[in-house]
Amino acid sequence: MVNPTANIAAMLLQATLNGPLTKLDHAAVPMTLKELAADAVQCVQAGARAFHIHPRDDAGQETLDAAVVDAVVRAVREPHGMPVGVTTGEWIEPDLPRRLAMIGGWTEPAYASVNLSERGALDVMKVLLGTRVGIEAGVWTVADAERLVGSGLHDRVSRVMIEPVAVSRADAVPLVAAIHDVLDRAGARAPRLQHGDGDATWVLIEDAVRRGIDTRIGFEDTLLLPDDQPAASNAELVRAAYDLGAGRDPVS
């Protein structure tokens, strides 16, 4: 079934530029502020209209420090003006009180992804609700979807990000269908973004296009194009997703 909460004007195509990857994973993974900003411009030209990034400090380590996060977001956003979001990943700062304090100091991200499966996820969401930063509720499993609905926060998020992790291409579409079913039964009205990683990346983008909902693509999710050939850049991945219909006006 096509999602009744789909944006009838246009589906959003988000570019995820780096994730936890480094140049050891792919030489074109952007790391510095200059590289991230330049990469984002190329992705906008290819069809992206939003971004998800993992800010890094001067040593190249992922960080949630407010000064670094705000500076990186400003640098990536400045050349094009598109919304830029970040991660709240538990692995970056396992100490929950410290993680919450860092996140509470953010002012520049348009939104932040919160993985419902992580310890302290609901606490992170509540902190974000007290800031200007929106929430992308990351749902990996049916249990995550049920937890989100049970929290009562499902209609206070900017977006529900349906993102099964490390599932096969064969299992991916049935899993997201079950997740959508939980959200539909709860009457969840927040926009939905659906994506996968690895082997399931492209089949879930195609399914998102069929559903008429937002999706994303970038090195964080896959290094391969739909034909399994290595991608030269994030922009090449974005263009491939756009050519499949992602990010386009569904009536055009």
ZALUM-245614 format. One record per residue: z, y, x of N, C-alpha, C, O in turn. Coordinates in steps of 0.05 Angstrom, whole numbers, plus 5000, padded with zeros to 4 digits. Layout:
BEGIN
{r {Z; Y; X}; {Z; Y; X}; {Z; Y; X}; {Z; Y; X}}
...
***
This chain:
BEGIN
{r {5000; 4976; 5017}; {5000; 5000; 5000}; {5000; 5025; 5017}; {5014; 5026; 5038}}
{r {4985; 5045; 5010}; {4985; 5070; 5024}; {5011; 5085; 5018}; {5019; 5086; 4995}}
{r {5023; 5095; 5038}; {5049; 5108; 5035}; {5048; 5133; 5017}; {5032; 5151; 5023}}
{r {5063; 5134; 4996}; {5062; 5157; 4978}; {5072; 5183; 4990}; {5067; 5204; 4980}}
{r {5086; 5181; 5013}; {5096; 5205; 5027}; {5076; 5215; 5047}; {5082; 5234; 5062}}
{r {5053; 5203; 5049}; {5033; 5212; 5069}; {5025; 5240; 5065}; {5024; 5250; 5042}}
{r {5020; 5254; 5087}; {5010; 5282; 5086}; {4981; 5281; 5077}; {4964; 5271; 5091}}
{r {4975; 5292; 5053}; {4948; 5291; 5042}; {4930; 5310; 5056}; {4905; 5308; 5053}}
{r {4940; 5329; 5071}; {4923; 5349; 5085}; {4912; 5337; 5111}; {4888; 5338; 5116}}
{r {4929; 5326; 5127}; {4920; 5315; 5153}; {4943; 5298; 5165}; {4966; 5304; 5162}}
{r {4935; 5276; 5177}; {4954; 5259; 5191}; {4959; 5271; 5219}; {4941; 5282; 5232}}
{r {4984; 5270; 5228}; {4992; 5280; 5254}; {4986; 5260; 5275}; {4993; 5236; 5272}}
{r {4975; 5268; 5297}; {4971; 5251; 5321}; {4988; 5263; 5343}; {4983; 5285; 5353}}
{r {5009; 5248; 5351}; {5028; 5257; 5371}; {5021; 5244; 5398}; {5013; 5220; 5398}}
{r {5023; 5259; 5419}; {5018; 5247; 5446}; {5044; 5244; 5460}; {5060; 5262; 5462}}
{r {5049; 5220; 5471}; {5073; 5214; 5486}; {5065; 5211; 5515}; {5054; 5191; 5523}}
{r {5072; 5231; 5530}; {5060; 5235; 5556}; {5071; 5218; 5579}; {5056; 5210; 5597}}
{r {5097; 5212; 5579}; {5108; 5198; 5602}; {5127; 5176; 5596}; {5126; 5155; 5609}}
{r {5146; 5180; 5578}; {5166; 5160; 5573}; {5182; 5155; 5598}; {5185; 5174; 5614}}
{r {5192; 5131; 5602}; {5207; 5125; 5627}; {5189; 5118; 5650}; {5199; 5110; 5671}}
{r {5163; 5120; 5647}; {5144; 5111; 5668}; {5143; 5131; 5691}; {5152; 5154; 5689}}
{r {5133; 5121; 5714}; {5129; 5138; 5737}; {5101; 5133; 5747}; {5085; 5118; 5735}}
{r {5094; 5145; 5769}; {5067; 5142; 5781}; {5064; 5114; 5793}; {5042; 5106; 5800}}
{r {5086; 5099; 5796}; {5083; 5071; 5804}; {5071; 5054; 5781}; {5058; 5034; 5786}}
{r {5074; 5064; 5756}; {5062; 5050; 5733}; {5033; 5058; 5730}; {5016; 5041; 5724}}
{r {5027; 5084; 5734}; {5000; 5094; 5731}; {4999; 5120; 5746}; {5016; 5137; 5743}}
{r {4979; 5124; 5763}; {4977; 5148; 5780}; {4975; 5173; 5764}; {4981; 5195; 5774}}
{r {4966; 5172; 5738}; {4962; 5196; 5722}; {4986; 5203; 5704}; {4985; 5221; 5689}}
{r {5008; 5188; 5707}; {5032; 5195; 5691}; {5042; 5222; 5700}; {5048; 5226; 5724}}
{r {5044; 5242; 5682}; {5053; 5268; 5690}; {5083; 5269; 5694}; {5099; 5258; 5678}}
{r {5092; 5280; 5717}; {5120; 5281; 5724}; {5131; 5310; 5726}; {5152; 5316; 5715}}
{r {5116; 5327; 5740}; {5125; 5354; 5744}; {5119; 5372; 5720}; {5104; 5364; 5703}}
{r {5132; 5396; 5719}; {5126; 5414; 5697}; {5096; 5421; 5697}; {5084; 5422; 5675}}
{r {5085; 5426; 5720}; {5056; 5433; 5721}; {5039; 5411; 5710}; {5020; 5415; 5695}}
{r {5045; 5386; 5718}; {5030; 5363; 5709}; {5032; 5359; 5679}; {5013; 5354; 5665}}
{r {5057; 5361; 5669}; {5061; 5358; 5640}; {5047; 5379; 5624}; {5034; 5372; 5604}}
{r {5048; 5404; 5632}; {5034; 5425; 5617}; {5004; 5421; 5617}; {4991; 5424; 5597}}
{r {4993; 5414; 5641}; {4964; 5410; 5642}; {4955; 5386; 5626}; {4935; 5387; 5612}}
{r {4971; 5365; 5626}; {4965; 5341; 5611}; {4965; 5347; 5581}; {4948; 5337; 5566}}
{r {4985; 5362; 5573}; {4987; 5369; 5544}; {4963; 5384; 5535}; {4953; 5379; 5513}}
{r {4953; 5403; 5551}; {4929; 5418; 5543}; {4906; 5400; 5539}; {4891; 5402; 5520}}
{r {4902; 5381; 5558}; {4880; 5362; 5555}; {4883; 5345; 5530}; {4863; 5338; 5517}}
{r {4908; 5337; 5523}; {4912; 5321; 5499}; {4907; 5337; 5474}; {4897; 5326; 5454}}
{r {4913; 5363; 5473}; {4906; 5380; 5450}; {4876; 5380; 5447}; {4866; 5378; 5424}}
{r {4862; 5383; 5469}; {4833; 5384; 5467}; {4821; 5358; 5457}; {4800; 5357; 5445}}
{r {4836; 5336; 5461}; {4827; 5309; 5452}; {4836; 5303; 5423}; {4827; 5283; 5412}}
{r {4853; 5320; 5411}; {4861; 5316; 5383}; {4891; 5315; 5378}; {4898; 5313; 5355}}
{r {4908; 5316; 5398}; {4937; 5315; 5394}; {4946; 5341; 5382}; {4936; 5363; 5388}}
{r {4967; 5339; 5364}; {4978; 5363; 5352}; {5008; 5364; 5354}; {5021; 5380; 5341}}
{r {5020; 5346; 5370}; {5049; 5346; 5375}; {5054; 5328; 5399}; {5036; 5313; 5408}}
{r {5078; 5330; 5410}; {5084; 5316; 5435}; {5112; 5304; 5435}; {5130; 5314; 5422}}
{r {5114; 5282; 5449}; {5140; 5270; 5455}; {5141; 5265; 5485}; {5124; 5253; 5497}}
{r {5162; 5276; 5498}; {5165; 5274; 5527}; {5193; 5266; 5535}; {5212; 5268; 5519}}
{r {5195; 5256; 5560}; {5221; 5250; 5572}; {5225; 5269; 5595}; {5214; 5264; 5617}}
{r {5241; 5290; 5591}; {5246; 5309; 5613}; {5259; 5296; 5637}; {5274; 5277; 5635}}
{r {5252; 5307; 5660}; {5263; 5297; 5686}; {5274; 5321; 5702}; {5264; 5343; 5700}}
{r {5294; 5314; 5718}; {5305; 5335; 5736}; {5289; 5337; 5762}; {5268; 5324; 5764}}
{r {5298; 5353; 5780}; {5283; 5358; 5805}; {5279; 5333; 5822}; {5261; 5331; 5838}}
{r {5297; 5313; 5818}; {5295; 5288; 5832}; {5277; 5268; 5818}; {5273; 5246; 5828}}
{r {5266; 5276; 5795}; {5248; 5258; 5781}; {5262; 5238; 5762}; {5250; 5220; 5752}}
{r {5289; 5243; 5758}; {5304; 5225; 5741}; {5305; 5235; 5712}; {5308; 5259; 5707}}
{r {5303; 5217; 5692}; {5306; 5225; 5665}; {5333; 5238; 5660}; {5353; 5229; 5671}}
{r {5334; 5259; 5644}; {5359; 5272; 5639}; {5360; 5284; 5611}; {5339; 5290; 5599}}
{r {5385; 5287; 5601}; {5389; 5300; 5575}; {5402; 5327; 5579}; {5409; 5340; 5560}}
{r {5405; 5336; 5604}; {5418; 5361; 5610}; {5403; 5384; 5596}; {5379; 5386; 5598}}
{r {5418; 5401; 5581}; {5406; 5421; 5564}; {5388; 5440; 5579}; {5367; 5447; 5570}}
{r {5397; 5449; 5602}; {5381; 5468; 5618}; {5354; 5457; 5626}; {5334; 5470; 5624}}
{r {5354; 5431; 5634}; {5329; 5418; 5642}; {5312; 5413; 5617}; {5288; 5419; 5618}}
{r {5323; 5402; 5597}; {5308; 5395; 5572}; {5295; 5420; 5561}; {5271; 5419; 5555}}
{r {5310; 5442; 5558}; {5298; 5466; 5546}; {5276; 5477; 5564}; {5255; 5486; 5554}}
{r {5280; 5477; 5590}; {5260; 5487; 5608}; {5234; 5471; 5608}; {5212; 5482; 5608}}
{r {5237; 5444; 5607}; {5213; 5427; 5606}; {5198; 5430; 5580}; {5174; 5432; 5579}}
{r {5213; 5432; 5558}; {5200; 5435; 5532}; {5184; 5462; 5531}; {5161; 5462; 5522}}
{r {5196; 5483; 5540}; {5183; 5509; 5541}; {5157; 5508; 5557}; {5136; 5518; 5549}}
{r {5159; 5495; 5580}; {5135; 5493; 5598}; {5113; 5477; 5586}; {5089; 5485; 5588}}
{r {5119; 5456; 5572}; {5098; 5439; 5559}; {5087; 5453; 5535}; {5063; 5451; 5529}}
{r {5103; 5467; 5520}; {5094; 5480; 5495}; {5078; 5506; 5500}; {5060; 5512; 5485}}
{r {5085; 5521; 5521}; {5074; 5548; 5525}; {5043; 5549; 5525}; {5033; 5568; 5513}}
{r {5028; 5531; 5538}; {4999; 5534; 5538}; {4985; 5531; 5512}; {4962; 5540; 5509}}
{r {4998; 5517; 5492}; {4984; 5510; 5468}; {4999; 5516; 5442}; {4987; 5519; 5421}}
{r {5026; 5518; 5444}; {5042; 5525; 5420}; {5048; 5502; 5401}; {5060; 5506; 5380}}
{r {5039; 5478; 5408}; {5045; 5455; 5391}; {5074; 5446; 5394}; {5086; 5450; 5415}}
{r {5085; 5433; 5373}; {5113; 5424; 5375}; {5117; 5402; 5396}; {5100; 5385; 5399}}
{r {5140; 5404; 5410}; {5146; 5386; 5431}; {5174; 5374; 5425}; {5193; 5388; 5422}}
{r {5175; 5347; 5425}; {5200; 5333; 5421}; {5208; 5317; 5446}; {5192; 5313; 5464}}
{r {5233; 5308; 5445}; {5244; 5293; 5468}; {5258; 5268; 5459}; {5261; 5263; 5435}}
{r {5268; 5253; 5479}; {5283; 5229; 5473}; {5313; 5235; 5474}; {5322; 5254; 5486}}
{r {5329; 5218; 5461}; {5358; 5218; 5464}; {5368; 5192; 5476}; {5391; 5185; 5472}}
{r {5351; 5177; 5490}; {5356; 5150; 5498}; {5383; 5145; 5510}; {5392; 5159; 5528}}
{r {5397; 5124; 5500}; {5423; 5117; 5509}; {5423; 5110; 5539}; {5443; 5116; 5553}}
{r {5402; 5098; 5549}; {5401; 5090; 5577}; {5402; 5113; 5596}; {5410; 5110; 5619}}
{r {5394; 5137; 5587}; {5394; 5161; 5604}; {5423; 5170; 5609}; {5430; 5178; 5631}}
{r {5439; 5170; 5588}; {5468; 5177; 5591}; {5484; 5158; 5573}; {5489; 5164; 5550}}
{r {5494; 5136; 5585}; {5509; 5116; 5569}; {5535; 5126; 5558}; {5545; 5116; 5538}}
{r {5548; 5146; 5571}; {5573; 5156; 5562}; {5569; 5172; 5537}; {5557; 5194; 5538}}
{r {5578; 5162; 5514}; {5571; 5174; 5488}; {5581; 5203; 5485}; {5565; 5220; 5477}}
{r {5607; 5209; 5491}; {5616; 5236; 5488}; {5599; 5256; 5505}; {5593; 5278; 5497}}
{r {5593; 5247; 5529}; {5577; 5265; 5547}; {5549; 5268; 5536}; {5538; 5290; 5536}}
{r {5537; 5246; 5526}; {5511; 5248; 5514}; {5510; 5267; 5490}; {5492; 5283; 5488}}
{r {5530; 5265; 5473}; {5532; 5283; 5450}; {5535; 5312; 5458}; {5522; 5330; 5446}}
{r {5551; 5317; 5478}; {5555; 5345; 5488}; {5529; 5356; 5499}; {5522; 5379; 5493}}
{r {5514; 5340; 5514}; {5488; 5349; 5525}; {5469; 5356; 5502}; {5456; 5377; 5502}}
{r {5466; 5338; 5483}; {5447; 5341; 5462}; {5454; 5365; 5444}; {5436; 5380; 5435}}
{r {5479; 5369; 5440}; {5488; 5392; 5424}; {5481; 5419; 5436}; {5482; 5439; 5422}}
{r {5475; 5420; 5462}; {5467; 5445; 5475}; {5438; 5451; 5475}; {5429; 5472; 5485}}
{r {5421; 5433; 5464}; {5392; 5438; 5464}; {5385; 5460; 5444}; {5397; 5462; 5422}}
{r {5365; 5476; 5451}; {5354; 5497; 5433}; {5324; 5496; 5430}; {5313; 5507; 5411}}
{r {5310; 5484; 5450}; {5281; 5487; 5450}; {5265; 5464; 5437}; {5244; 5470; 5426}}
{r {5274; 5439; 5438}; {5257; 5418; 5426}; {5254; 5422; 5396}; {5272; 5431; 5382}}
{r {5230; 5416; 5386}; {5225; 5417; 5358}; {5238; 5394; 5343}; {5246; 5396; 5320}}
{r {5241; 5372; 5357}; {5253; 5348; 5346}; {5262; 5329; 5369}; {5254; 5333; 5391}}
{r {5278; 5310; 5362}; {5286; 5290; 5382}; {5287; 5263; 5369}; {5295; 5260; 5346}}
{r {5277; 5243; 5384}; {5278; 5215; 5373}; {5305; 5203; 5377}; {5318; 5206; 5398}}
{r {5315; 5189; 5357}; {5341; 5176; 5358}; {5337; 5147; 5350}; {5328; 5141; 5327}}
{r {5342; 5128; 5368}; {5338; 5100; 5363}; {5361; 5089; 5347}; {5384; 5088; 5357}}
{r {5356; 5081; 5322}; {5378; 5071; 5305}; {5392; 5047; 5316}; {5414; 5041; 5308}}
{r {5378; 5032; 5334}; {5390; 5008; 5345}; {5410; 5014; 5367}; {5425; 4996; 5375}}
{r {5411; 5039; 5377}; {5428; 5045; 5399}; {5457; 5053; 5391}; {5461; 5063; 5369}}
{r {5475; 5047; 5408}; {5503; 5054; 5403}; {5506; 5085; 5400}; {5495; 5100; 5417}}
{r {5519; 5093; 5379}; {5523; 5122; 5375}; {5500; 5136; 5361}; {5500; 5161; 5360}}
{r {5480; 5121; 5351}; {5457; 5134; 5339}; {5464; 5153; 5317}; {5453; 5175; 5315}}
{r {5481; 5144; 5299}; {5488; 5162; 5276}; {5504; 5186; 5285}; {5501; 5208; 5274}}
{r {5520; 5183; 5306}; {5534; 5206; 5318}; {5514; 5226; 5330}; {5517; 5251; 5326}}
{r {5494; 5216; 5343}; {5473; 5233; 5354}; {5459; 5248; 5332}; {5454; 5272; 5334}}
{r {5452; 5234; 5311}; {5438; 5247; 5288}; {5455; 5269; 5276}; {5445; 5291; 5269}}
{r {5481; 5265; 5273}; {5499; 5285; 5262}; {5501; 5309; 5280}; {5502; 5332; 5270}}
{r {5501; 5305; 5306}; {5501; 5328; 5325}; {5475; 5344; 5322}; {5476; 5368; 5321}}
{r {5453; 5330; 5321}; {5427; 5344; 5318}; {5425; 5360; 5292}; {5413; 5381; 5291}}
{r {5438; 5350; 5271}; {5438; 5364; 5245}; {5452; 5391; 5247}; {5448; 5409; 5231}}
{r {5469; 5394; 5267}; {5483; 5419; 5272}; {5468; 5438; 5291}; {5478; 5459; 5298}}
{r {5444; 5430; 5299}; {5428; 5447; 5317}; {5402; 5455; 5303}; {5398; 5449; 5279}}
{r {5384; 5467; 5318}; {5358; 5474; 5307}; {5337; 5452; 5313}; {5314; 5455; 5307}}
{r {5346; 5430; 5324}; {5328; 5409; 5332}; {5326; 5388; 5310}; {5347; 5378; 5300}}
{r {5302; 5382; 5302}; {5298; 5362; 5281}; {5302; 5333; 5292}; {5306; 5329; 5315}}
{r {5301; 5314; 5273}; {5307; 5286; 5280}; {5283; 5269; 5274}; {5272; 5270; 5251}}
{r {5274; 5253; 5294}; {5256; 5231; 5289}; {5273; 5206; 5290}; {5282; 5197; 5311}}
{r {5277; 5194; 5267}; {5294; 5170; 5265}; {5278; 5145; 5273}; {5260; 5137; 5259}}
{r {5285; 5134; 5297}; {5270; 5112; 5308}; {5279; 5086; 5296}; {5301; 5077; 5301}}
{r {5261; 5073; 5281}; {5267; 5048; 5267}; {5251; 5026; 5279}; {5226; 5025; 5277}}
{r {5264; 5007; 5293}; {5251; 4985; 5306}; {5249; 4960; 5289}; {5231; 4944; 5292}}
{r {5269; 4956; 5271}; {5271; 4931; 5256}; {5278; 4937; 5227}; {5284; 4960; 5219}}
{r {5278; 4916; 5210}; {5286; 4919; 5183}; {5316; 4927; 5182}; {5324; 4943; 5165}}
{r {5332; 4916; 5200}; {5360; 4923; 5201}; {5364; 4952; 5207}; {5382; 4965; 5196}}
{r {5348; 4963; 5225}; {5349; 4992; 5231}; {5343; 5008; 5206}; {5356; 5028; 5200}}
{r {5322; 5000; 5191}; {5315; 5015; 5166}; {5338; 5014; 5146}; {5344; 5034; 5133}}
{r {5351; 4991; 5144}; {5373; 4988; 5125}; {5397; 5005; 5135}; {5411; 5017; 5118}}
{r {5401; 5007; 5161}; {5422; 5023; 5171}; {5417; 5053; 5165}; {5435; 5067; 5158}}
{r {5392; 5062; 5169}; {5385; 5089; 5163}; {5390; 5096; 5134}; {5402; 5117; 5128}}
{r {5380; 5079; 5117}; {5383; 5083; 5088}; {5413; 5083; 5080}; {5422; 5100; 5065}}
{r {5428; 5064; 5092}; {5456; 5062; 5086}; {5472; 5086; 5095}; {5494; 5092; 5084}}
{r {5462; 5100; 5116}; {5477; 5123; 5127}; {5475; 5148; 5108}; {5491; 5166; 5110}}
{r {5455; 5148; 5090}; {5451; 5171; 5073}; {5436; 5193; 5087}; {5433; 5215; 5075}}
{r {5427; 5189; 5112}; {5414; 5210; 5127}; {5383; 5208; 5126}; {5369; 5224; 5138}}
{r {5373; 5189; 5111}; {5344; 5184; 5112}; {5327; 5207; 5101}; {5304; 5209; 5108}}
{r {5339; 5224; 5084}; {5324; 5247; 5074}; {5331; 5273; 5088}; {5324; 5294; 5079}}
{r {5347; 5270; 5110}; {5355; 5294; 5125}; {5341; 5295; 5152}; {5347; 5312; 5169}}
{r {5323; 5276; 5156}; {5309; 5274; 5182}; {5281; 5287; 5179}; {5270; 5289; 5157}}
{r {5271; 5296; 5201}; {5244; 5308; 5202}; {5222; 5287; 5197}; {5201; 5293; 5186}}
{r {5228; 5263; 5207}; {5208; 5242; 5206}; {5222; 5215; 5211}; {5241; 5214; 5227}}
{r {5213; 5195; 5198}; {5221; 5167; 5204}; {5200; 5155; 5222}; {5176; 5154; 5214}}
{r {5208; 5147; 5246}; {5189; 5136; 5265}; {5191; 5106; 5265}; {5210; 5095; 5276}}
{r {5172; 5093; 5253}; {5171; 5064; 5251}; {5158; 5053; 5276}; {5134; 5057; 5280}}
{r {5174; 5039; 5293}; {5164; 5032; 5320}; {5175; 5006; 5329}; {5193; 5005; 5346}}
{r {5165; 4984; 5319}; {5174; 4958; 5328}; {5169; 4955; 5358}; {5148; 4963; 5369}}
{r {5189; 4944; 5372}; {5188; 4942; 5401}; {5183; 4914; 5410}; {5195; 4895; 5401}}
{r {5164; 4911; 5429}; {5159; 4885; 5441}; {5153; 4863; 5421}; {5163; 4841; 5423}}
{r {5136; 4869; 5401}; {5128; 4849; 5382}; {5098; 4842; 5387}; {5084; 4859; 5399}}
{r {5090; 4819; 5379}; {5062; 4811; 5383}; {5044; 4825; 5363}; {5052; 4836; 5343}}
{r {5019; 4825; 5370}; {4999; 4837; 5352}; {4999; 4823; 5325}; {4995; 4836; 5304}}
{r {5003; 4797; 5325}; {5003; 4782; 5300}; {5027; 4789; 5282}; {5025; 4789; 5258}}
{r {5050; 4794; 5295}; {5074; 4799; 5279}; {5079; 4828; 5272}; {5095; 4834; 5254}}
{r {5064; 4846; 5284}; {5070; 4875; 5282}; {5066; 4885; 5253}; {5083; 4899; 5243}}
{r {5043; 4880; 5241}; {5037; 4891; 5215}; {5056; 4880; 5194}; {5065; 4895; 5177}}
{r {5061; 4853; 5193}; {5081; 4844; 5173}; {5108; 4857; 5177}; {5122; 4862; 5157}}
{r {5116; 4862; 5202}; {5142; 4874; 5207}; {5143; 4902; 5196}; {5162; 4910; 5182}}
{r {5123; 4919; 5202}; {5124; 4946; 5192}; {5121; 4947; 5162}; {5132; 4965; 5149}}
{r {5107; 4927; 5150}; {5106; 4926; 5121}; {5133; 4922; 5109}; {5140; 4934; 5088}}
{r {5149; 4905; 5121}; {5177; 4900; 5112}; {5194; 4925; 5115}; {5211; 4931; 5098}}
{r {5190; 4940; 5137}; {5205; 4964; 5142}; {5198; 4985; 5121}; {5215; 4998; 5109}}
{r {5172; 4989; 5116}; {5163; 5008; 5095}; {5175; 5000; 5068}; {5182; 5017; 5052}}
{r {5177; 4974; 5063}; {5187; 4965; 5037}; {5217; 4974; 5034}; {5225; 4983; 5012}}
{r {5232; 4972; 5055}; {5261; 4981; 5053}; {5261; 5011; 5047}; {5277; 5020; 5030}}
{r {5245; 5027; 5061}; {5245; 5055; 5057}; {5234; 5063; 5029}; {5245; 5081; 5016}}
{r {5214; 5048; 5020}; {5203; 5053; 4993}; {5224; 5048; 4971}; {5227; 5063; 4953}}
{r {5238; 5025; 4974}; {5258; 5018; 4954}; {5281; 5039; 4953}; {5293; 5044; 4932}}
{r {5286; 5052; 4976}; {5307; 5072; 4976}; {5297; 5100; 4967}; {5312; 5119; 4965}}
{r {5271; 5102; 4962}; {5259; 5127; 4955}; {5259; 5147; 4977}; {5260; 5171; 4972}}
{r {5257; 5138; 5002}; {5258; 5156; 5025}; {5233; 5173; 5025}; {5210; 5164; 5023}}
{r {5237; 5200; 5026}; {5215; 5218; 5024}; {5207; 5231; 5050}; {5186; 5245; 5051}}
{r {5221; 5227; 5072}; {5214; 5239; 5097}; {5187; 5229; 5106}; {5181; 5205; 5102}}
{r {5171; 5245; 5119}; {5146; 5236; 5131}; {5151; 5212; 5150}; {5172; 5210; 5161}}
{r {5131; 5195; 5152}; {5133; 5172; 5170}; {5112; 5173; 5191}; {5088; 5180; 5187}}
{r {5120; 5165; 5215}; {5102; 5162; 5238}; {5105; 5133; 5247}; {5127; 5123; 5251}}
{r {5082; 5120; 5250}; {5083; 5091; 5257}; {5067; 5087; 5283}; {5045; 5097; 5287}}
{r {5080; 5072; 5301}; {5066; 5066; 5326}; {5078; 5040; 5338}; {5099; 5031; 5329}}
{r {5065; 5029; 5358}; {5075; 5006; 5371}; {5074; 5009; 5401}; {5069; 5031; 5411}}
{r {5079; 4988; 5416}; {5075; 4989; 5445}; {5062; 4963; 5454}; {5061; 4943; 5439}}
{r {5052; 4964; 5478}; {5040; 4940; 5490}; {5018; 4929; 5472}; {5000; 4943; 5463}}
{r {5020; 4903; 5468}; {4999; 4888; 5453}; {4995; 4898; 5424}; {4974; 4895; 5413}}
{r {5016; 4909; 5413}; {5015; 4917; 5385}; {5006; 4946; 5381}; {5003; 4955; 5358}}
{r {5001; 4961; 5402}; {4996; 4989; 5400}; {4973; 4996; 5381}; {4976; 5011; 5362}}
{r {4950; 4984; 5387}; {4926; 4993; 5372}; {4925; 4982; 5344}; {4915; 4996; 5326}}
{r {4935; 4958; 5339}; {4935; 4948; 5312}; {4953; 4964; 5294}; {4948; 4967; 5270}}
{r {4975; 4975; 5305}; {4993; 4991; 5289}; {4982; 5020; 5285}; {4988; 5032; 5264}}
{r {4966; 5030; 5304}; {4953; 5055; 5299}; {4932; 5051; 5277}; {4930; 5068; 5259}}
{r {4917; 5030; 5278}; {4897; 5025; 5256}; {4911; 5022; 5229}; {4901; 5032; 5209}}
{r {4934; 5009; 5229}; {4949; 5006; 5204}; {4959; 5033; 5194}; {4960; 5038; 5170}}
{r {4968; 5050; 5212}; {4978; 5076; 5205}; {4955; 5093; 5193}; {4959; 5107; 5173}}
{r {4932; 5091; 5204}; {4908; 5105; 5193}; {4902; 5095; 5165}; {4897; 5111; 5147}}
{r {4904; 5069; 5162}; {4899; 5057; 5135}; {4919; 5067; 5115}; {4912; 5072; 5092}}
{r {4944; 5070; 5123}; {4965; 5079; 5106}; {4964; 5110; 5101}; {4976; 5120; 5083}}
{r {4949; 5124; 5118}; {4948; 5153; 5116}; {4973; 5167; 5126}; {4981; 5187; 5115}}
{r {4986; 5156; 5147}; {5010; 5168; 5157}; {5006; 5175; 5187}; {4986; 5168; 5200}}
{r {5026; 5190; 5197}; {5025; 5199; 5225}; {5027; 5176; 5245}; {5036; 5154; 5238}}
{r {5017; 5181; 5269}; {5019; 5161; 5290}; {5021; 5174; 5317}; {5020; 5199; 5319}}
{r {5023; 5159; 5338}; {5024; 5170; 5365}; {5011; 5152; 5385}; {5007; 5128; 5380}}
{r {5005; 5163; 5409}; {4993; 5147; 5430}; {4999; 5161; 5457}; {5003; 5185; 5457}}
{r {4999; 5146; 5478}; {5003; 5157; 5504}; {5012; 5135; 5523}; {5017; 5112; 5515}}
{r {5015; 5143; 5548}; {5023; 5123; 5569}; {5050; 5109; 5562}; {5054; 5086; 5570}}
{r {5068; 5123; 5548}; {5093; 5110; 5542}; {5089; 5085; 5526}; {5104; 5066; 5528}}
{r {5068; 5085; 5510}; {5063; 5062; 5492}; {5044; 5041; 5504}; {5048; 5017; 5501}}
{r {5023; 5050; 5518}; {5004; 5032; 5529}; {4988; 5045; 5552}; {4985; 5070; 5552}}
{r {4979; 5029; 5570}; {4961; 5039; 5591}; {4932; 5031; 5586}; {4915; 5036; 5602}}
{r {4928; 5018; 5563}; {4902; 5006; 5557}; {4889; 5019; 5533}; {4902; 5027; 5514}}
{r {4863; 5021; 5534}; {4846; 5030; 5512}; {4843; 5007; 5491}; {4851; 4984; 5497}}
{r {4832; 5013; 5468}; {4829; 4991; 5448}; {4813; 4967; 5457}; {4817; 4945; 5447}}
{r {4795; 4971; 5476}; {4779; 4948; 5487}; {4793; 4934; 5510}; {4781; 4918; 5524}}
{r {4819; 4941; 5515}; {4836; 4929; 5536}; {4828; 4938; 5564}; {4838; 4927; 5583}}
{r {4811; 4959; 5566}; {4805; 4970; 5592}; {4826; 4991; 5599}; {4837; 5004; 5581}}
{r {4833; 4994; 5625}; {4853; 5014; 5633}; {4844; 5042; 5625}; {4821; 5050; 5629}}
{r {4863; 5058; 5615}; {4858; 5086; 5608}; {4861; 5103; 5633}; {4879; 5098; 5649}}
{r {4844; 5122; 5636}; {4846; 5140; 5659}; {4867; 5162; 5656}; {4877; 5172; 5675}}
{r {4873; 5168; 5631}; {4891; 5191; 5625}; {4903; 5188; 5597}; {4894; 5173; 5581}}
{r {4924; 5204; 5592}; {4934; 5207; 5565}; {4913; 5218; 5546}; {4911; 5209; 5523}}
{r {4897; 5237; 5556}; {4877; 5249; 5539}; {4856; 5228; 5530}; {4846; 5229; 5507}}
{r {4850; 5209; 5547}; {4831; 5188; 5540}; {4843; 5170; 5518}; {4829; 5161; 5500}}
{r {4869; 5165; 5520}; {4882; 5149; 5499}; {4882; 5165; 5472}; {4877; 5153; 5451}}
{r {4888; 5191; 5474}; {4889; 5207; 5450}; {4861; 5208; 5437}; {4858; 5205; 5412}}
{r {4840; 5211; 5453}; {4813; 5212; 5442}; {4806; 5185; 5428}; {4793; 5185; 5407}}
{r {4815; 5163; 5440}; {4809; 5137; 5428}; {4823; 5134; 5401}; {4811; 5124; 5382}}
{r {4848; 5144; 5400}; {4862; 5142; 5374}; {4849; 5161; 5353}; {4847; 5154; 5330}}
{r {4841; 5184; 5362}; {4828; 5203; 5344}; {4802; 5191; 5334}; {4795; 5194; 5310}}
{r {4787; 5178; 5351}; {4762; 5165; 5342}; {4767; 5143; 5322}; {4749; 5136; 5307}}
{r {4791; 5131; 5322}; {4798; 5111; 5302}; {4806; 5124; 5275}; {4810; 5110; 5255}}
{r {4809; 5150; 5275}; {4816; 5164; 5250}; {4844; 5176; 5251}; {4851; 5190; 5232}}
{r {4859; 5172; 5273}; {4886; 5184; 5275}; {4884; 5214; 5278}; {4868; 5224; 5294}}
{r {4901; 5228; 5263}; {4902; 5257; 5266}; {4880; 5272; 5251}; {4877; 5296; 5254}}
{r {4865; 5258; 5235}; {4843; 5271; 5221}; {4850; 5276; 5191}; {4868; 5263; 5180}}
{r {4836; 5295; 5180}; {4838; 5300; 5151}; {4828; 5275; 5137}; {4804; 5268; 5141}}
{r {4844; 5262; 5120}; {4836; 5237; 5108}; {4813; 5240; 5088}; {4801; 5220; 5080}}
{r {4807; 5264; 5079}; {4785; 5268; 5060}; {4759; 5275; 5074}; {4738; 5277; 5061}}
{r {4760; 5278; 5101}; {4735; 5286; 5115}; {4719; 5261; 5123}; {4698; 5264; 5135}}
***
